[in-house]
Protein backbone atom coordinates (compact mmCIF):
# COMPACT_ATOMS: atom_id res chain seq x y z
CA UNK A 1 0.00 0.00 0.00
CA UNK A 2 2.75 2.49 0.96
CA UNK A 3 4.89 1.52 -2.03
CA UNK A 4 1.91 1.97 -4.33
CA UNK A 5 1.22 5.43 -2.97
CA UNK A 6 4.89 6.35 -3.29
CA UNK A 7 4.92 5.14 -6.89
CA UNK A 8 1.75 7.04 -7.76
CA UNK A 9 3.31 10.33 -6.66
CA UNK A 10 6.88 9.52 -7.69
CA UNK A 11 8.47 9.47 -4.22
CA UNK A 12 12.03 8.31 -3.77
CA UNK A 13 12.03 7.54 -0.06
CA UNK A 14 9.73 7.50 2.97
CA UNK A 15 11.18 7.04 6.46
CA UNK A 16 9.03 6.10 9.47
CA UNK A 17 10.56 7.11 12.79
CA UNK A 18 9.63 5.97 16.29
CA UNK A 19 11.35 6.75 19.57
CA UNK A 20 9.14 5.82 22.52
CA UNK A 21 11.49 7.21 25.15
CA UNK A 22 11.46 10.61 23.46
CA UNK A 23 7.76 10.49 22.62
CA UNK A 24 8.39 10.78 18.89
CA UNK A 25 6.43 9.32 15.98
CA UNK A 26 7.31 10.89 12.66
CA UNK A 27 7.35 10.38 8.91
CA UNK A 28 9.92 11.91 6.57
CA UNK A 29 9.12 11.88 2.85
CA UNK A 30 11.62 12.69 0.11
CA UNK A 31 9.82 13.19 -3.17
CA UNK A 32 12.43 14.15 -5.76
CA UNK A 33 16.13 15.08 -5.58
CA UNK A 34 16.80 15.53 -9.30
CA UNK A 35 17.75 19.18 -8.86
CA UNK A 36 19.34 18.86 -5.42
CA UNK A 37 18.76 17.90 -1.79
CA UNK A 38 15.19 18.04 -0.51
CA UNK A 39 14.44 20.96 1.79
CA UNK A 40 11.08 21.03 3.57
CA UNK A 41 9.45 21.88 6.85
CA UNK A 42 8.75 19.75 9.89
CA UNK A 43 5.03 19.84 10.75
CA UNK A 44 3.78 18.93 14.23
CA UNK A 45 0.11 17.99 14.07
CA UNK A 46 -2.55 15.84 15.69
CA UNK A 47 -3.86 13.63 12.89
CA UNK A 48 -7.06 11.62 13.01
CA UNK A 49 -5.12 8.57 11.81
CA UNK A 50 -1.69 7.44 10.71
CA UNK A 51 -3.05 7.17 7.19
CA UNK A 52 -3.98 10.85 7.25
CA UNK A 53 -0.46 11.72 8.37
CA UNK A 54 1.06 9.68 5.55
CA UNK A 55 -1.20 11.29 2.96
CA UNK A 56 -0.33 14.74 4.26
CA UNK A 57 3.43 14.23 4.15
CA UNK A 58 3.24 12.69 0.67
CA UNK A 59 1.22 15.61 -0.71
CA UNK A 60 3.33 18.23 1.02
CA UNK A 61 6.66 16.78 -0.09
CA UNK A 62 5.48 16.52 -3.71
CA UNK A 63 4.42 20.16 -3.60
CA UNK A 64 7.86 21.10 -2.28
CA UNK A 65 9.48 19.57 -5.36
CA UNK A 66 7.36 21.76 -7.61
CA UNK A 67 7.82 24.80 -5.35
CA UNK A 68 11.60 24.60 -5.55
CA UNK A 69 11.57 23.97 -9.28
CA UNK A 70 9.15 26.82 -10.06
CA UNK A 71 11.42 29.12 -8.05
CA UNK A 72 14.44 27.89 -10.06
CA UNK A 73 16.23 26.60 -7.00
CA UNK A 74 18.68 23.69 -7.30
CA UNK A 75 16.82 21.88 -4.53
CA UNK A 76 14.46 18.93 -4.33
CA UNK A 77 11.23 18.34 -2.45
CA UNK A 78 10.76 16.81 0.97
CA UNK A 79 8.65 17.21 4.09
CA UNK A 80 8.21 15.62 7.48
CA UNK A 81 5.37 15.32 9.97
CA UNK A 82 5.48 14.64 13.69
CA UNK A 83 2.33 12.87 14.89
CA UNK A 84 1.02 14.33 18.14
CA UNK A 85 -1.06 12.36 20.61
CA UNK A 86 -3.20 15.40 21.36
CA UNK A 87 -4.00 18.68 19.65
CA UNK A 88 -1.75 21.55 20.70
CA UNK A 89 0.57 19.24 22.62
CA UNK A 90 3.48 21.13 24.15
CA UNK A 91 6.76 20.92 22.19
CA UNK A 92 9.29 18.59 23.80
CA UNK A 93 13.04 19.04 23.52
CA UNK A 94 13.61 15.28 23.69
CA UNK A 95 11.31 14.68 20.73
CA UNK A 96 12.94 17.45 18.72
CA UNK A 97 16.41 16.05 19.33
CA UNK A 98 15.23 12.56 18.37
CA UNK A 99 13.87 14.10 15.16
CA UNK A 100 17.25 15.69 14.57
CA UNK A 101 18.97 12.32 14.88
CA UNK A 102 16.54 10.85 12.34
CA UNK A 103 17.25 13.71 9.91
CA UNK A 104 20.99 13.16 10.37
CA UNK A 105 20.70 9.54 9.18
CA UNK A 106 19.65 10.84 5.74
CA UNK A 107 23.08 12.48 5.32
CA UNK A 108 21.82 15.67 3.70
CA UNK A 109 19.30 14.20 1.29
CA UNK A 110 16.68 15.94 3.45
CA UNK A 111 17.13 19.36 5.10
CA UNK A 112 14.57 20.14 7.80
CA UNK A 113 12.95 23.54 8.29
CA UNK A 114 10.05 25.24 10.07
CA UNK A 115 6.38 24.44 9.44
CA UNK A 116 3.09 24.37 11.33
CA UNK A 117 3.60 23.70 15.04
CA UNK A 118 7.34 24.35 14.92
CA UNK A 119 9.18 27.54 15.84
CA UNK A 120 12.80 28.68 15.85
CA UNK A 121 13.44 27.13 19.29
CA UNK A 122 12.24 23.74 18.08
CA UNK A 123 14.47 24.02 15.01
CA UNK A 124 17.44 24.81 17.24
CA UNK A 125 16.67 21.71 19.31
CA UNK A 126 16.72 19.68 16.08
CA UNK A 127 19.98 21.44 15.23
CA UNK A 128 21.58 20.03 18.37
CA UNK A 129 21.63 16.65 16.59
CA UNK A 130 22.02 17.45 12.88
CA UNK A 131 23.66 19.98 10.62
CA UNK A 132 20.92 19.46 8.03
CA UNK A 133 18.42 22.00 9.29
CA UNK A 134 17.49 25.62 8.50
CA UNK A 135 15.33 28.22 10.20
CA UNK A 136 16.74 28.39 13.71
CA UNK A 137 18.55 31.21 15.45
CA UNK A 138 21.37 29.56 17.41
CA UNK A 139 22.11 26.14 15.93
CA UNK A 140 21.10 26.93 12.33
CA UNK A 141 20.49 29.97 10.15
CA UNK A 142 17.52 31.73 8.69
CA UNK A 143 15.11 32.35 11.54
CA UNK A 144 11.39 32.71 10.90
CA UNK A 145 10.76 32.44 7.10
CA UNK A 146 7.17 33.73 7.28
CA UNK A 147 7.91 37.38 6.34
CA UNK A 148 9.48 36.17 3.10
CA UNK A 149 6.61 33.81 2.39
CA UNK A 150 4.21 36.72 2.89
CA UNK A 151 6.15 38.93 0.47
CA UNK A 152 5.88 36.26 -2.21
CA UNK A 153 2.14 35.85 -1.68
CA UNK A 154 1.62 39.60 -2.06
CA UNK A 155 3.69 39.50 -5.27
CA UNK A 156 1.41 36.71 -6.50
CA UNK A 157 -1.60 38.95 -5.81
CA UNK A 158 0.00 41.70 -7.91
CA UNK A 159 0.42 39.21 -10.75
CA UNK A 160 -3.26 38.26 -10.52
CA UNK A 161 -4.32 41.90 -10.74
CA UNK A 162 -2.06 42.49 -13.73
CA UNK A 163 -3.49 39.40 -15.41
CA UNK A 164 -7.00 40.83 -14.97
CA UNK A 165 -5.81 44.23 -16.33
CA UNK A 166 -6.20 45.88 -12.92
CA UNK A 167 -3.82 48.33 -11.30
CA UNK A 168 -1.45 46.21 -9.16
CA UNK A 169 -1.99 48.14 -5.96
CA UNK A 170 -4.07 47.44 -2.88
CA UNK A 171 -5.43 50.83 -1.88
CA UNK A 172 -9.17 50.48 -1.28
CA UNK A 173 -9.21 46.75 -2.08
CA UNK A 174 -10.63 44.17 0.33
CA UNK A 175 -8.63 41.03 1.09
CA UNK A 176 -10.05 38.21 3.22
CA UNK A 177 -7.35 36.23 5.03
CA UNK A 178 -8.09 32.80 6.46
CA UNK A 179 -5.64 32.05 9.25
CA UNK A 180 -3.67 34.62 11.25
CA UNK A 181 -0.60 32.54 11.93
CA UNK A 182 2.84 33.91 11.18
CA UNK A 183 2.35 34.09 7.42
CA UNK A 184 -1.23 35.39 7.49
CA UNK A 185 -0.19 38.01 10.04
CA UNK A 186 2.63 39.24 7.80
CA UNK A 187 0.42 39.26 4.70
CA UNK A 188 -2.09 41.40 6.60
CA UNK A 189 0.64 43.73 7.81
CA UNK A 190 1.93 44.32 4.27
CA UNK A 191 -1.51 44.82 2.77
CA UNK A 192 -2.71 47.18 5.49
CA UNK A 193 0.47 49.18 4.99
CA UNK A 194 -0.49 49.60 1.34
CA UNK A 195 -3.99 50.83 2.09
CA UNK A 196 -6.00 47.62 1.83
CA UNK A 197 -8.98 46.67 3.93
CA UNK A 198 -8.30 43.29 5.56
CA UNK A 199 -10.91 40.90 6.89
CA UNK A 200 -9.53 37.95 8.85
CA UNK A 201 -10.55 34.75 10.58
CA UNK A 202 -8.73 32.22 12.72
CA UNK A 203 -9.63 29.21 14.84
CA UNK A 204 -7.82 30.90 17.75
CA UNK A 205 -9.93 33.70 19.28
CA UNK A 206 -6.85 34.97 21.10
CA UNK A 207 -4.79 35.24 17.93
CA UNK A 208 -7.66 36.92 16.11
CA UNK A 209 -8.13 39.45 18.90
CA UNK A 210 -4.41 40.24 18.77
CA UNK A 211 -4.66 40.84 15.02
CA UNK A 212 -7.62 43.16 15.56
CA UNK A 213 -5.92 45.15 18.31
CA UNK A 214 -2.40 45.29 16.90
CA UNK A 215 -2.97 45.36 13.14
CA UNK A 216 -6.49 46.70 12.79
CA UNK A 217 -8.00 43.83 10.80
CA UNK A 218 -11.75 43.33 10.67
CA UNK A 219 -12.78 40.12 12.40
CA UNK A 220 -15.02 37.69 10.53
CA UNK A 221 -16.37 34.32 11.65
CA UNK A 222 -14.22 31.45 10.40
CA UNK A 223 -17.30 29.73 8.94
CA UNK A 224 -18.16 32.77 6.83
CA UNK A 225 -14.78 33.86 5.47
CA UNK A 226 -14.67 31.72 2.32
CA UNK A 227 -18.00 33.11 1.20
CA UNK A 228 -17.39 36.73 2.17
CA UNK A 229 -17.36 39.46 -0.47
CA UNK A 230 -13.82 40.59 -1.19
CA UNK A 231 -11.40 41.35 -4.01
CA UNK A 232 -8.95 38.60 -3.06
CA UNK A 233 -9.44 35.49 -0.95
CA UNK A 234 -6.20 34.56 0.81
CA UNK A 235 -6.19 31.11 2.51
CA UNK A 236 -3.28 31.00 4.95
CA UNK A 237 -4.32 28.11 7.21
CA UNK A 238 -4.20 24.37 6.46
CA UNK A 239 -4.80 22.73 3.11
CA UNK A 240 -7.90 21.30 1.45
CA UNK A 241 -10.21 24.20 2.36
CA UNK A 242 -11.19 24.79 -1.27
CA UNK A 243 -13.03 21.75 -2.55
CA UNK A 244 -16.16 20.55 -4.29
CA UNK A 245 -18.27 21.63 -1.31
CA UNK A 246 -16.85 25.14 -0.87
CA UNK A 247 -16.07 26.39 -4.37
CA UNK A 248 -19.68 27.46 -4.95
CA UNK A 249 -19.49 29.69 -1.83
CA UNK A 250 -16.52 31.76 -2.99
CA UNK A 251 -17.38 35.35 -3.93
CA UNK A 252 -13.85 36.61 -4.62
CA UNK A 253 -12.61 36.97 -8.22
CA UNK A 254 -9.08 36.00 -7.11
CA UNK A 255 -7.80 33.23 -4.82
CA UNK A 256 -4.18 33.72 -3.80
CA UNK A 257 -2.91 32.44 -0.46
CA UNK A 258 -0.05 30.91 1.47
CA UNK A 259 -1.62 27.61 2.55
CA UNK A 260 0.02 24.50 1.13
CA UNK A 261 -2.27 22.23 -0.89
CA UNK A 262 -5.17 24.65 -0.51
CA UNK A 263 -7.12 22.72 -3.16
CA UNK A 264 -8.44 19.36 -2.01
CA UNK A 265 -8.27 17.87 -5.52
CA UNK A 266 -5.82 20.23 -7.28
CA UNK A 267 -6.54 19.41 -10.91
CA UNK A 268 -10.31 19.11 -10.55
CA UNK A 269 -10.74 22.06 -8.17
CA UNK A 270 -8.50 24.34 -10.24
CA UNK A 271 -10.62 23.66 -13.32
CA UNK A 272 -13.81 24.19 -11.30
CA UNK A 273 -12.56 27.59 -10.12
CA UNK A 274 -11.72 28.60 -13.68
CA UNK A 275 -15.17 27.49 -14.84
CA UNK A 276 -16.67 29.88 -12.27
CA UNK A 277 -14.48 32.71 -13.50
CA UNK A 278 -12.31 32.70 -10.36
CA UNK A 279 -8.59 33.27 -10.91
CA UNK A 280 -6.55 30.82 -8.83
CA UNK A 281 -2.86 31.52 -8.20
CA UNK A 282 -1.16 28.15 -7.59
CA UNK A 283 -0.11 27.96 -3.95
CA UNK A 284 3.28 26.33 -4.43
CA UNK A 285 4.28 29.16 -6.77
CA UNK A 286 3.17 32.16 -4.72
CA UNK A 287 4.12 30.81 -1.27
CA UNK A 288 7.73 30.03 -2.21
CA UNK A 289 9.28 33.07 -0.53
CA UNK A 290 10.15 31.28 2.71
CA UNK A 291 11.72 28.38 0.84
CA UNK A 292 13.67 30.81 -1.33
CA UNK A 293 15.07 32.54 1.76
CA UNK A 294 16.13 29.38 3.60
CA UNK A 295 17.32 27.46 0.54
CA UNK A 296 19.17 30.52 -0.69
CA UNK A 297 21.01 30.86 2.61
CA UNK A 298 21.89 27.16 2.45
CA UNK A 299 23.18 27.71 -1.10
CA UNK A 300 25.03 30.89 -0.04
CA UNK A 301 23.13 33.27 -2.30
CA UNK A 302 23.49 36.96 -1.56
CA UNK A 303 20.55 38.84 -0.03
CA UNK A 304 20.18 40.76 -3.29
CA UNK A 305 19.81 37.48 -5.17
CA UNK A 306 17.24 36.25 -2.66
CA UNK A 307 15.24 39.47 -2.86
CA UNK A 308 15.22 39.24 -6.65
CA UNK A 309 13.95 35.67 -6.58
CA UNK A 310 11.07 36.68 -4.31
CA UNK A 311 10.32 39.58 -6.66
CA UNK A 312 10.37 37.12 -9.58
CA UNK A 313 7.39 35.27 -8.09
CA UNK A 314 5.22 37.93 -9.73
CA UNK A 315 6.55 37.34 -13.26
CA UNK A 316 6.55 33.55 -12.82
CA UNK A 317 2.93 33.65 -11.64
CA UNK A 318 1.95 35.77 -14.63
CA UNK A 319 3.63 33.32 -17.00
CA UNK A 320 1.77 30.41 -15.41
CA UNK A 321 -1.59 32.21 -15.49
CA UNK A 322 -1.13 32.80 -19.22
CA UNK A 323 -0.39 29.11 -19.73
CA UNK A 324 -3.39 28.20 -17.60
CA UNK A 325 -5.72 29.75 -20.16
CA UNK A 326 -4.48 27.20 -22.68
CA UNK A 327 -4.69 24.22 -20.35
CA UNK A 328 -7.95 25.13 -18.60
CA UNK A 329 -6.29 24.77 -15.19
CA UNK A 330 -3.78 27.02 -13.46
CA UNK A 331 -2.66 24.16 -11.24
CA UNK A 332 -1.91 22.04 -14.31
CA UNK A 333 0.00 24.97 -15.79
CA UNK A 334 2.07 25.35 -12.63
CA UNK A 335 2.92 21.64 -12.46
CA UNK A 336 3.82 21.70 -16.16
CA UNK A 337 6.11 24.67 -15.58
CA UNK A 338 7.86 23.01 -12.63
CA UNK A 339 8.27 19.68 -14.43
CA UNK A 340 9.91 21.41 -17.39
CA UNK A 341 12.39 23.08 -15.03
CA UNK A 342 13.19 19.65 -13.56
CA UNK A 343 13.60 18.12 -17.02
CA UNK A 344 15.84 20.95 -18.27
CA UNK A 345 17.81 21.24 -15.05
CA UNK A 346 19.41 24.31 -13.50
CA UNK A 347 22.96 25.01 -14.75
CA UNK A 348 25.67 24.76 -12.08
CA UNK A 349 26.40 28.18 -10.60
CA UNK A 350 23.22 29.66 -12.05
CA UNK A 351 20.72 31.55 -9.91
CA UNK A 352 17.95 30.37 -12.21
CA UNK A 353 15.85 31.97 -14.89
CA UNK A 354 12.72 31.46 -16.91
CA UNK A 355 12.30 28.12 -18.61
CA UNK A 356 11.76 28.06 -22.34
CA UNK A 357 8.27 28.89 -23.50
CA UNK A 358 6.22 25.80 -24.42
Secondary structure in CASP SS format (residue, H / E / C, confidence):
PFRMAT SS
TARGET T0000
AUTHOR 0000-0000-0000
METHOD secondary structure of the structure
MODEL  1
X C 1.00
X H 1.00
X H 1.00
X H 1.00
X H 1.00
X H 1.00
X H 1.00
X H 1.00
X H 1.00
X C 1.00
X C 1.00
X C 1.00
X E 1.00
X E 1.00
X E 1.00
X E 1.00
X E 1.00
X E 1.00
X E 1.00
X C 1.00
X C 1.00
X C 1.00
X C 1.00
X E 1.00
X E 1.00
X E 1.00
X E 1.00
X E 1.00
X E 1.00
X E 1.00
X E 1.00
X E 1.00
X C 1.00
X C 1.00
X C 1.00
X C 1.00
X C 1.00
X E 1.00
X E 1.00
X E 1.00
X E 1.00
X E 1.00
X E 1.00
X E 1.00
X E 1.00
X C 1.00
X C 1.00
X C 1.00
X C 1.00
X H 1.00
X H 1.00
X H 1.00
X H 1.00
X H 1.00
X H 1.00
X H 1.00
X H 1.00
X H 1.00
X H 1.00
X H 1.00
X H 1.00
X H 1.00
X H 1.00
X H 1.00
X H 1.00
X H 1.00
X H 1.00
X H 1.00
X H 1.00
X H 1.00
X C 1.00
X C 1.00
X C 1.00
X C 1.00
X C 1.00
X E 1.00
X E 1.00
X E 1.00
X E 1.00
X E 1.00
X E 1.00
X E 1.00
X E 1.00
X C 1.00
X C 1.00
X C 1.00
X C 1.00
X C 1.00
X C 1.00
X C 1.00
X C 1.00
X C 1.00
X H 1.00
X H 1.00
X H 1.00
X H 1.00
X H 1.00
X H 1.00
X H 1.00
X H 1.00
X H 1.00
X H 1.00
X H 1.00
X H 1.00
X C 1.00
X C 1.00
X C 1.00
X C 1.00
X C 1.00
X E 1.00
X E 1.00
X E 1.00
X E 1.00
X E 1.00
X C 1.00
X C 1.00
X C 1.00
X C 1.00
X C 1.00
X H 1.00
X H 1.00
X H 1.00
X H 1.00
X H 1.00
X H 1.00
X H 1.00
X H 1.00
X C 1.00
X C 1.00
X C 1.00
X C 1.00
X C 1.00
X E 1.00
X C 1.00
X C 1.00
X E 1.00
X C 1.00
X C 1.00
X C 1.00
X C 1.00
X C 1.00
X E 1.00
X C 1.00
X C 1.00
X C 1.00
X H 1.00
X H 1.00
X H 1.00
X H 1.00
X H 1.00
X H 1.00
X H 1.00
X H 1.00
X H 1.00
X H 1.00
X H 1.00
X H 1.00
X H 1.00
X H 1.00
X H 1.00
X H 1.00
X H 1.00
X H 1.00
X C 1.00
X C 1.00
X C 1.00
X C 1.00
X C 1.00
X C 1.00
X C 1.00
X C 1.00
X C 1.00
X C 1.00
X E 1.00
X E 1.00
X E 1.00
X E 1.00
X E 1.00
X C 1.00
X C 1.00
X C 1.00
X H 1.00
X H 1.00
X H 1.00
X H 1.00
X H 1.00
X H 1.00
X H 1.00
X H 1.00
X H 1.00
X H 1.00
X H 1.00
X H 1.00
X C 1.00
X C 1.00
X C 1.00
X E 1.00
X E 1.00
X E 1.00
X E 1.00
X E 1.00
X C 1.00
X C 1.00
X C 1.00
X H 1.00
X H 1.00
X H 1.00
X H 1.00
X H 1.00
X H 1.00
X H 1.00
X H 1.00
X H 1.00
X H 1.00
X C 1.00
X C 1.00
X C 1.00
X E 1.00
X E 1.00
X C 1.00
X C 1.00
X C 1.00
X C 1.00
X C 1.00
X C 1.00
X C 1.00
X C 1.00
X C 1.00
X C 1.00
X C 1.00
X C 1.00
X E 1.00
X E 1.00
X E 1.00
X E 1.00
X C 1.00
X C 1.00
X C 1.00
X C 1.00
X C 1.00
X C 1.00
X E 1.00
X C 1.00
X C 1.00
X C 1.00
X C 1.00
X H 1.00
X H 1.00
X H 1.00
X C 1.00
X C 1.00
X C 1.00
X C 1.00
X E 1.00
X E 1.00
X C 1.00
X C 1.00
X C 1.00
X C 1.00
X C 1.00
X C 1.00
X C 1.00
X E 1.00
X C 1.00
X C 1.00
X H 1.00
X H 1.00
X H 1.00
X H 1.00
X H 1.00
X H 1.00
X H 1.00
X H 1.00
X H 1.00
X H 1.00
X C 1.00
X C 1.00
X C 1.00
X E 1.00
X E 1.00
X C 1.00
X C 1.00
X H 1.00
X H 1.00
X H 1.00
X H 1.00
X C 1.00
X C 1.00
X H 1.00
X H 1.00
X H 1.00
X H 1.00
X H 1.00
X H 1.00
X H 1.00
X H 1.00
X H 1.00
X H 1.00
X C 1.00
X C 1.00
X C 1.00
X C 1.00
X H 1.00
X H 1.00
X H 1.00
X H 1.00
X H 1.00
X H 1.00
X H 1.00
X H 1.00
X H 1.00
X H 1.00
X H 1.00
X H 1.00
X H 1.00
X H 1.00
X H 1.00
X H 1.00
X H 1.00
X H 1.00
X H 1.00
X H 1.00
X H 1.00
X H 1.00
X H 1.00
X H 1.00
X H 1.00
X C 1.00
X C 1.00
X H 1.00
X H 1.00
X H 1.00
X H 1.00
X H 1.00
X H 1.00
X H 1.00
X H 1.00
X H 1.00
X H 1.00
X H 1.00
X H 1.00
X H 1.00
X H 1.00
X H 1.00
X C 1.00
X C 1.00
X C 1.00
X C 1.00
X C 1.00
X C 1.00
X C 1.00
X C 1.00
X C 1.00
X C 1.00
X C 1.00
X C 1.00
X C 1.00
X C 1.00
END
